[in-house]
């Protein structure tokens, strides 16, 4: 495996952890203290993080073609 491929795999792994943590926070009682604007921004951030993960997955699949 090439060095840049390893970095992409690590990046995706790190991103998965961040996505899981944000999901857990957003759907916990702790997020009840957020204002509407903050909650909406975090939801938008989560959406974009998921899209970014999809791009990384596609790049990883391409490594094995």
URCORNOR-V137576 format. One record per residue. RES is the residue in one letter. PHI is phi in degrees with one decimal (* if undefined). OMEGA is omega in radians with two decimals (none if undefined). BURIAL is + if it has 9 or more other ideal C-beta (glycine too) atoms within 8 Angstrom, else -. Layout:
BEGIN
res->RES phi->PHI omega->OMEGA burial->BURIAL
res->RES phi->PHI omega->OMEGA burial->BURIAL
END
This chain:
BEGIN
res->X phi->* omega->-3.13 burial->-
res->X phi->-77.1 omega->-3.11 burial->-
res->X phi->-56.2 omega->-3.13 burial->-
res->X phi->-67.7 omega->3.10 burial->-
res->X phi->-66.9 omega->3.09 burial->+
res->X phi->-61.3 omega->3.14 burial->+
res->X phi->-63.8 omega->3.13 burial->-
res->X phi->-66.5 omega->3.13 burial->+
res->X phi->-64.3 omega->3.10 burial->+
res->X phi->-65.1 omega->3.13 burial->-
res->X phi->-60.4 omega->3.13 burial->+
res->X phi->-65.2 omega->3.13 burial->+
res->X phi->-60.7 omega->3.10 burial->-
res->X phi->-61.6 omega->-3.13 burial->-
res->X phi->-65.4 omega->3.11 burial->+
res->X phi->-59.1 omega->3.12 burial->+
res->X phi->-64.3 omega->3.14 burial->-
res->X phi->-66.7 omega->3.10 burial->+
res->X phi->-62.8 omega->-3.13 burial->+
res->X phi->-62.0 omega->-3.13 burial->-
res->X phi->-65.2 omega->3.14 burial->-
res->X phi->-66.5 omega->3.08 burial->+
res->X phi->-58.2 omega->-3.13 burial->+
res->X phi->-59.4 omega->3.13 burial->-
res->X phi->-64.4 omega->-3.06 burial->+
res->X phi->-61.3 omega->-3.08 burial->+
res->X phi->-101.6 omega->3.08 burial->-
res->X phi->-100.0 omega->3.11 burial->-
res->X phi->-68.2 omega->3.14 burial->-
res->X phi->-64.2 omega->-3.12 burial->-
res->X phi->-77.1 omega->3.12 burial->+
res->X phi->-63.1 omega->-3.12 burial->-
res->X phi->-81.5 omega->-3.13 burial->-
res->X phi->-73.6 omega->2.98 burial->-
res->X phi->-77.3 omega->-3.11 burial->-
res->X phi->-58.5 omega->-3.11 burial->-
res->X phi->-62.5 omega->-3.14 burial->-
res->X phi->-62.1 omega->-3.13 burial->-
res->X phi->-62.3 omega->3.13 burial->+
res->X phi->-63.2 omega->3.11 burial->-
res->X phi->-66.4 omega->3.10 burial->-
res->X phi->-67.0 omega->3.08 burial->+
res->X phi->-65.1 omega->3.09 burial->+
res->X phi->-64.5 omega->3.11 burial->-
res->X phi->-59.7 omega->3.13 burial->+
res->X phi->-61.9 omega->3.11 burial->+
res->X phi->-60.3 omega->-3.12 burial->-
res->X phi->-68.2 omega->3.09 burial->-
res->X phi->-61.6 omega->3.11 burial->+
res->X phi->-65.2 omega->3.09 burial->+
res->X phi->-64.6 omega->3.12 burial->-
res->X phi->-61.8 omega->3.10 burial->+
res->X phi->-61.5 omega->3.11 burial->+
res->X phi->-61.5 omega->3.10 burial->-
res->X phi->-64.9 omega->3.13 burial->-
res->X phi->-62.5 omega->3.09 burial->+
res->X phi->-60.5 omega->3.13 burial->+
res->X phi->-63.3 omega->3.11 burial->-
res->X phi->-63.6 omega->3.14 burial->+
res->X phi->-65.1 omega->3.09 burial->+
res->X phi->-58.5 omega->-3.13 burial->-
res->X phi->-65.3 omega->3.11 burial->-
res->X phi->-62.2 omega->-3.02 burial->+
res->X phi->-102.3 omega->3.09 burial->-
res->X phi->-88.6 omega->none burial->-
END
